[in-house]
């Protein structure tokens, strides 16, 4: 719960986590350094943090050194602290989408090297599983929504001269039926008593 050195926390699984802020002279904004360092001691972690902060102050901490995964996690943490992400449900949604879909697809790509063709290629892969009915297009559009938030934030923060998500369209939902007469999103009168009895059995509270 307390840092072992300013901006340095010991992790339960070993190694240290560094976090600190400095003003980027190029933008006049605070830039956060926030990442785990599993293979260093406390002194090394502190030295790394100070080095990273100095790069920010000198305007040399380029976005090329920040991977999509690092930036996405950092942005989520900042949104939670600022109150933009408040509910536990939204935090869970962000965490699941990052862990299961966006980080596996783009995690190691430097944020400044993300290109539209990478996003479109990923969309093609997702479209295949949508056709196989493994996912609904509305679900995949939620992934795209969060991807847009992350990329748009990076474009503004790093003053990138292009936006790789610009013009990327949502998955088509025009032929998608969320619920049908055969599978409605409701219980029949006959099903209600059985459902409530089982709920009372499993969750008596």
Sine and cosine of phi, psi and omega as CSV:
sin_phi,cos_phi,sin_psi,cos_psi,sin_omega,cos_omega
0.00,0.00,-0.38,0.92,0.00,-1.00
-0.89,-0.45,0.61,-0.79,0.03,-1.00
-0.92,0.38,0.59,-0.81,0.06,-1.00
-0.98,0.19,-0.44,0.90,0.16,-0.99
-0.60,-0.80,0.34,-0.94,-0.02,-1.00
-0.81,0.59,0.88,-0.47,0.02,-1.00
0.99,0.15,0.17,0.99,-0.06,-1.00
-0.79,-0.61,0.84,-0.54,0.00,-1.00
-0.88,-0.48,0.64,-0.77,0.08,-1.00
-0.98,0.22,0.74,-0.67,0.02,-1.00
-1.00,-0.08,0.58,-0.82,-0.01,-1.00
-0.86,0.51,-0.61,0.79,-0.04,-1.00
-0.99,0.12,0.05,1.00,0.00,-1.00
0.96,-0.29,0.43,-0.90,-0.04,-1.00
0.99,0.15,-0.18,-0.98,-0.08,-1.00
-0.70,-0.72,0.40,-0.91,0.03,-1.00
-0.90,-0.44,0.78,-0.63,-0.01,-1.00
-0.94,-0.34,0.57,-0.82,0.04,-1.00
-0.45,-0.89,0.74,-0.67,0.04,-1.00
-0.21,-0.98,0.22,-0.97,-0.01,-1.00
-0.75,-0.66,0.55,-0.84,0.09,-1.00
-0.53,-0.85,0.38,-0.93,-0.02,-1.00
-1.00,0.05,0.80,-0.60,0.07,-1.00
-0.99,0.14,0.90,-0.44,-0.06,-1.00
-0.91,0.42,-0.34,0.94,-0.01,-1.00
-0.96,0.30,-0.53,0.85,-0.07,-1.00
-0.91,-0.42,-0.31,0.95,-0.08,-1.00
0.97,0.26,0.18,0.98,-0.03,-1.00
-0.96,-0.28,0.42,-0.91,0.11,-0.99
-0.95,0.30,0.71,-0.71,0.08,-1.00
-0.89,-0.45,0.72,-0.69,-0.04,-1.00
-0.99,-0.12,0.69,-0.73,0.19,-0.98
-0.97,-0.24,0.85,-0.53,-0.09,-1.00
-0.44,-0.90,0.96,-0.29,0.00,-1.00
-0.24,-0.97,0.41,-0.91,0.06,-1.00
-0.99,0.12,0.53,-0.85,0.09,-1.00
-0.78,-0.63,1.00,-0.02,-0.14,-0.99
-0.96,0.29,-0.34,0.94,-0.16,-0.99
-0.89,-0.46,0.55,0.84,0.03,-1.00
-0.74,-0.67,0.28,-0.96,0.11,-0.99
-1.00,-0.03,0.00,-1.00,-0.09,-1.00
-0.88,0.47,-0.67,0.75,-0.01,-1.00
-0.90,0.43,-0.65,0.76,0.02,-1.00
-0.91,0.40,-0.64,0.77,0.02,-1.00
-0.90,0.44,-0.67,0.74,0.01,-1.00
-0.90,0.44,-0.67,0.75,0.02,-1.00
-0.90,0.44,-0.64,0.77,0.03,-1.00
-0.90,0.44,-0.69,0.72,0.02,-1.00
-0.87,0.50,-0.73,0.69,-0.02,-1.00
-0.90,0.44,-0.60,0.80,0.03,-1.00
-0.91,0.42,-0.68,0.73,0.00,-1.00
-0.91,0.41,-0.65,0.76,0.01,-1.00
-0.91,0.41,-0.61,0.79,0.01,-1.00
-0.91,0.41,-0.60,0.80,0.05,-1.00
-0.89,0.45,-0.64,0.77,0.03,-1.00
-0.90,0.45,-0.72,0.69,-0.03,-1.00
-0.90,0.45,-0.50,0.87,0.01,-1.00
-1.00,0.05,-0.05,1.00,0.00,-1.00
0.97,0.26,0.31,0.95,-0.08,-1.00
-0.95,-0.32,0.10,1.00,0.02,-1.00
-1.00,0.08,0.98,0.18,-0.12,-0.99
-0.95,0.31,0.42,-0.91,0.00,-1.00
-0.92,0.40,-0.29,0.96,-0.01,-1.00
-0.89,0.46,-0.36,0.93,-0.03,-1.00
-1.00,0.01,-0.08,1.00,-0.05,-1.00
-0.97,-0.25,0.88,-0.48,0.02,-1.00
-0.98,0.22,0.32,-0.95,0.04,-1.00
-0.85,0.53,-0.69,0.72,-0.03,-1.00
-0.88,0.48,-0.71,0.70,0.02,-1.00
-0.88,0.48,-0.71,0.70,-0.05,-1.00
-0.92,0.40,-0.67,0.75,-0.03,-1.00
-0.88,0.47,-0.71,0.70,0.00,-1.00
-0.91,0.42,-0.68,0.73,0.02,-1.00
-0.88,0.47,-0.67,0.74,0.00,-1.00
-0.90,0.44,-0.67,0.75,0.04,-1.00
-0.87,0.49,-0.70,0.71,0.01,-1.00
-0.88,0.48,-0.66,0.75,0.00,-1.00
-0.91,0.41,-0.63,0.78,0.01,-1.00
-0.93,0.38,-0.55,0.83,0.06,-1.00
-0.92,0.38,-0.70,0.71,-0.01,-1.00
-0.91,0.40,-0.58,0.81,-0.04,-1.00
-0.99,0.16,-0.20,0.98,0.00,-1.00
1.00,-0.03,0.00,1.00,0.06,-1.00
-0.91,0.42,-0.58,0.82,0.13,-0.99
-0.95,-0.32,0.93,-0.37,-0.12,-0.99
-0.93,-0.36,-0.75,0.66,-0.15,-0.99
-0.98,0.22,0.47,-0.88,0.05,-1.00
-0.89,0.45,-0.54,0.84,0.00,-1.00
-0.90,0.43,-0.68,0.74,0.01,-1.00
-0.93,0.37,-0.64,0.77,0.05,-1.00
-0.88,0.47,-0.66,0.75,0.01,-1.00
-0.90,0.43,-0.66,0.75,0.00,-1.00
-0.89,0.46,-0.75,0.67,0.03,-1.00
-0.85,0.52,-0.74,0.67,-0.03,-1.00
-0.87,0.49,-0.70,0.72,-0.01,-1.00
-0.92,0.40,-0.70,0.72,-0.03,-1.00
-0.92,0.40,-0.64,0.77,0.05,-1.00
-0.90,0.43,-0.77,0.64,-0.10,-1.00
-0.92,0.40,-0.65,0.76,-0.16,-0.99
-1.00,-0.06,-0.39,0.92,-0.16,-0.99
-0.78,-0.63,-0.80,0.59,-0.14,-0.99
-0.98,0.18,-0.71,0.70,0.01,-1.00
-0.91,0.42,-0.68,0.73,0.08,-1.00
-0.86,0.51,-0.53,0.85,-0.04,-1.00
-0.99,0.13,-0.66,0.75,-0.14,-0.99
-0.80,-0.60,0.02,1.00,-0.20,-0.98
-0.78,0.63,-0.69,0.72,-0.09,-1.00
-1.00,0.01,-0.09,1.00,-0.02,-1.00
-0.97,0.25,0.81,-0.58,0.11,-0.99
-0.83,0.56,0.71,-0.70,-0.13,-0.99
-0.85,0.53,-0.52,0.85,-0.02,-1.00
-0.98,0.22,-0.20,0.98,-0.01,-1.00
-0.97,-0.25,0.06,1.00,0.06,-1.00
-0.92,0.38,0.74,-0.67,-0.04,-1.00
-0.84,-0.55,0.40,-0.92,-0.02,-1.00
-0.87,0.49,-0.61,0.79,-0.03,-1.00
-0.90,0.44,-0.47,0.88,0.07,-1.00
-0.92,0.39,-0.67,0.74,0.01,-1.00
-0.92,0.40,-0.68,0.73,-0.01,-1.00
-0.91,0.40,-0.60,0.80,0.04,-1.00
-0.90,0.43,-0.66,0.75,0.06,-1.00
-0.89,0.46,-0.65,0.76,0.03,-1.00
-0.88,0.48,-0.62,0.78,0.02,-1.00
-0.88,0.48,-0.65,0.76,0.02,-1.00
-0.90,0.43,-0.67,0.74,0.01,-1.00
-0.92,0.39,-0.61,0.79,0.01,-1.00
-0.87,0.50,-0.57,0.82,0.02,-1.00
-0.89,0.45,-0.72,0.70,-0.01,-1.00
-0.96,0.29,-0.42,0.91,0.11,-0.99
-0.91,0.40,-0.67,0.74,0.03,-1.00
-0.90,0.44,-0.51,0.86,0.04,-1.00
-0.99,0.13,0.02,1.00,0.04,-1.00
0.90,0.43,0.44,0.90,0.11,-0.99
-0.98,0.20,-0.49,0.87,0.05,-1.00
-0.69,-0.72,0.43,-0.90,0.10,-1.00
-1.00,-0.02,0.53,-0.85,0.03,-1.00
-0.88,0.48,-0.52,0.85,0.04,-1.00
-0.91,0.42,-0.58,0.81,0.05,-1.00
-0.92,0.40,-0.72,0.70,0.00,-1.00
-0.90,0.43,-0.53,0.85,0.04,-1.00
-0.92,0.39,-0.47,0.88,0.11,-0.99
-0.91,0.40,-0.60,0.80,0.06,-1.00
-0.90,0.44,-0.69,0.72,0.02,-1.00
-0.89,0.46,-0.60,0.80,-0.01,-1.00
-0.87,0.50,-0.72,0.69,0.00,-1.00
-0.95,0.32,-0.59,0.81,0.08,-1.00
-0.86,0.51,-0.66,0.75,0.03,-1.00
-0.89,0.46,-0.67,0.74,0.01,-1.00
-0.86,0.51,-0.71,0.70,-0.04,-1.00
-0.91,0.41,-0.76,0.65,-0.06,-1.00
-0.92,0.39,-0.68,0.74,0.01,-1.00
-0.88,0.47,-0.62,0.79,0.03,-1.00
-0.91,0.41,-0.66,0.75,0.01,-1.00
-0.91,0.41,-0.66,0.75,0.02,-1.00
-0.86,0.52,-0.69,0.73,0.00,-1.00
-0.95,0.32,-0.70,0.72,-0.08,-1.00
-0.92,0.39,-0.67,0.74,-0.05,-1.00
-1.00,-0.08,0.06,1.00,0.01,-1.00
0.79,0.61,0.73,0.68,0.02,-1.00
-0.94,0.35,0.57,-0.82,-0.08,-1.00
-1.00,0.08,0.05,1.00,0.05,-1.00
-0.46,-0.89,0.38,-0.93,-0.02,-1.00
-0.86,-0.50,0.95,-0.30,-0.08,-1.00
-0.93,0.36,-0.20,0.98,0.00,-1.00
-0.99,-0.15,-0.17,0.98,-0.04,-1.00
-0.89,0.45,0.78,-0.62,0.03,-1.00
1.00,0.07,-0.11,0.99,0.04,-1.00
-0.97,0.26,0.84,-0.54,-0.10,-0.99
-1.00,0.00,0.38,-0.92,0.10,-1.00
-0.93,0.37,0.28,-0.96,0.13,-0.99
-0.94,0.33,0.61,-0.79,-0.04,-1.00
-0.93,0.36,0.77,-0.64,0.02,-1.00
-0.89,-0.46,0.14,0.99,-0.12,-0.99
-0.90,0.44,-0.51,0.86,-0.01,-1.00
-0.97,-0.23,0.15,0.99,-0.05,-1.00
-1.00,-0.09,0.80,-0.60,0.10,-1.00
-0.96,-0.27,0.90,-0.44,-0.01,-1.00
-0.89,0.45,-0.72,0.69,0.02,-1.00
-0.74,-0.67,0.56,-0.83,0.01,-1.00
-0.86,-0.52,0.13,-0.99,0.04,-1.00
-0.90,0.44,-0.55,0.84,0.00,-1.00
-0.97,0.26,-0.51,0.86,-0.02,-1.00
-0.75,-0.66,0.94,0.33,-0.01,-1.00
-0.97,0.25,0.36,-0.93,0.03,-1.00
-1.00,0.01,0.83,0.55,-0.01,-1.00
-0.31,-0.95,0.32,-0.95,0.06,-1.00
-1.00,-0.06,0.53,-0.85,0.12,-0.99
-0.98,0.18,0.33,-0.94,0.04,-1.00
-0.82,0.57,-0.55,0.83,0.00,-1.00
-0.95,0.32,-0.54,0.84,-0.06,-1.00
-0.98,0.21,-0.41,0.91,-0.11,-0.99
-0.86,0.52,-0.77,0.64,-0.02,-1.00
-0.87,0.50,-0.65,0.76,0.00,-1.00
-0.91,0.41,-0.64,0.77,0.01,-1.00
-0.90,0.44,-0.73,0.69,-0.03,-1.00
-0.92,0.40,-0.59,0.81,0.02,-1.00
-0.91,0.42,-0.68,0.73,0.01,-1.00
-0.93,0.36,-0.61,0.79,0.05,-1.00
-0.89,0.46,-0.66,0.75,0.01,-1.00
-0.91,0.42,-0.57,0.82,0.02,-1.00
-0.94,0.35,-0.71,0.70,-0.09,-1.00
-0.99,0.16,-0.57,0.82,-0.06,-1.00
-0.76,-0.65,0.95,0.32,-0.07,-1.00
-0.89,0.46,-0.42,0.91,0.01,-1.00
-0.92,0.39,0.00,0.00,0.00,0.00
